[in-house]
Amino acid sequence: MHGLINRSIERFVRDTYGRDVWIGLTQKLDLGFTEFESMLTYDDELTARLLDELSSSLDKPTADVLEDIGTYLVSHPSCEALRRLLRFSGVNFVDFLHSLDDLPARTQLAVSDLDLPGLELREFATDFFCLTVHSDQVRMPGFGHVVTGLLRAMADDYGALVFLEHKGGRDGREIIDVRLLETAFASGRDFELGVRAG
């Protein structure tokens, strides 16, 4: 697993639950270190063990933990760069949804060796979409839950009211239903294309 994935889990735990919880996890797993290196590669089993232990420590299903991580990646101040990258995908939430097919390729422009699951959006009506997450392509089972959390946070960011449902996974594919209830439900978070200097 790419170190950036493990580093994101680490930052989520530290920022959400505190350094002591993170150190406790590393000790339980007997990692021999307390920080992941973003540009190294780690055994997939280590990431699975980390998520299992985190889920157990928090007494939450792994799916909920993964969704929380997805939400964190967009909403936490320390992840502002990712939020900005995603907001460049469109002026509203529907534009953002239509840009998801290109997200793995755009991610590789920033981190060339980071392979994310493919995303495939189907539009059944102007207010109903289905997103398929091809997690078998890069051995990331459960990544659809991370995407669900990310979509939830991005909907809030755009001020859209949506109903999201992770429909489960089969044959390496996870399905997320997206029902758009209102595109301009709230004002959303401020976003400017340019970053002010100083």
C-alpha positions, 0 to 999 in steps of 0.5 A: 500500500502506498505510504500516502494512504497509511500516512492519511490514516495516521493523520486522521487518527492524530487530528481526530483522536489525539497523539496518544491514541495513535501511539497506542495503536502503533504499540499494539501493532508492534510497528517499530515506528510511530510515523509512516513515510508518505513516499514508501510502500508498505505491505497491504496486510499492514494497512488492513491490520491498522484499520482493524485495530483502529476499528476495534479501539474506537468500537466502530465498524470498519466501514464507519471508520473508513467513511470518517476518513473520507470526510476528514480528507475534505473537511479538516483544515490540515487537508485544505490542499486536497479540498482545493484540488477537488473544488477545481472539479466544478462550480457545483456538486453535479459538475463535481460528480461528473469529474469523478471518472477523471479523479484517479488520473488527476491524482497521478499527476500529483503523485505518479505512483499512487494508484487509486480505484477507478470511478465510474459515474452513471446518471439515471436522472438529473437527481439520481446517480450511481457511482461504481468504485473499482477497488479490485484494480488496486487491492483497496477493499472498502475504498468505496466507504472512503469515497462515500465520506468524501462525497458527503463532505464535498456535498456540504462544501458545495452547499448541496443536500444529498442522500448517499447510500453505500450499497455494498460490494461484490466482485471487486466493485462497490456501488454508491447511490447518490440522490441529489435532493437540492443543489443549493440547500445551503451557502456552502464553504467559501472557495476562491480560485486564486490563493492570496499571498501574504 
